[in-house]
Amino acid sequence: MLATDTDILAAAETWRRDGRDVAVATVIETWGSAPRPVGSHLVIDGAGNFLGSVSGGCVEGEVITEGLDVIADGRPRILEFGVADETAWRAGLSCGGRIRVFLERVA
């Protein structure tokens, strides 16, 4: 099991060296109760494989889907999830806080 965000980023680098398309999601801001701190990472490859966590599992599915879109179109994006956001409820973010996640393709 990967223990640190450094391990997760090293895995992303290895995936790129192996010729895989990769996107990285990073928690850039939190408000209130949030399961993962700022700086937490999730990496996704073009086949939908992933490592890490940006929310303790509650919004990973949505982040992975968006990550595949980032890999396809190359455009970075910022995602926001929170209890007032219908998308977050659908994704299961019920911890009472909000998170913002920056998603970018690794060149």
N, C-alpha and C positions, 0 to 999 in steps of 0.2 A: 504494500500500500504506500502511496506517496504521502510523505509526512508534511511537506512544506510547499509554499507557493513557489519557492526557488526550484524544487523538484519538478513541479508542474510546468514551469517555464522551460526548464532544461528538456523535458519530454517534448514540448512543442518545437524546440530547436532541433531535436533529433528527428522528429517527424518531418520537418521541412528538409533536412539533409537527406532523408530517405525518399524525397520526391512527393510527399503528401501535401495537399493544400490544407492550410491551417488558419483558423481564426482564434483570437484571444479575447475573452471577456474579462473585464476588470471592474470590481466594485469601486466606483469613484466618489460616492456620497451615500450616507445613511442618515435617517432621521428616526428617532424613537427606537423601538425595539427592532433590531435587525439581527438575523442569525449569523451573518458573516461580516467581518470588519472591512473597512476601506482597504483596498490593496489585495483583496482575495481574488483568485483567478480561476477561470474555467477555460480549457482549451478544447477545440473541436476540430476534427479533420473532415475532409470532403465526403467521407463515407458515413459520417454521423457518430464516429467514435469520440469519446470525450474523457477528460480527466479533470479533477478539481471540483470546486463548488463556489457559487456566488451567493447562494441563499440557503444552504443546508437542505437542498432538495425541493423547495417549494416552488421555484420558478425555472428550474433548470431546463425543463422541456421547451419552454418558450424561448429561452436564451439559445438553446441548441438549434432550434428551427431558424431563428434570426441569424445565427452564426453561419448556417449553410447558405443563407441568402447573401451574407457579407462575402463569403468565399466566392459565390457565383458572380456578384456584381462589383466587388472590390470597394464598395462604398461603406465607410465606417458609420456607425450610428450609436446613439445613446438611447437606452431603454430605461423606462421608469416603472417600478412596481410599488404598489402600496394598497392599504386597505380601502382607500376611497376610489381606487382604480378598478373598473370592472374586469380588466384583463388580469389583474393580480388576484382577484377573488376566483376567477376561473382557473388560474394557475395554482391557487391554494396558498397565497401569501396571507396568512391570517395572524401573524405575530403582532400586529398593531403598529408596525413601522413602515417605512418606505426605503427603497434602495434605488440608486441610479447605477447603471452598468454601461461602460463604454465597450463597444465591440468593434474589433478591427481585424483585417486580414493581415497575416504575416507574409511579408514579401521575401 
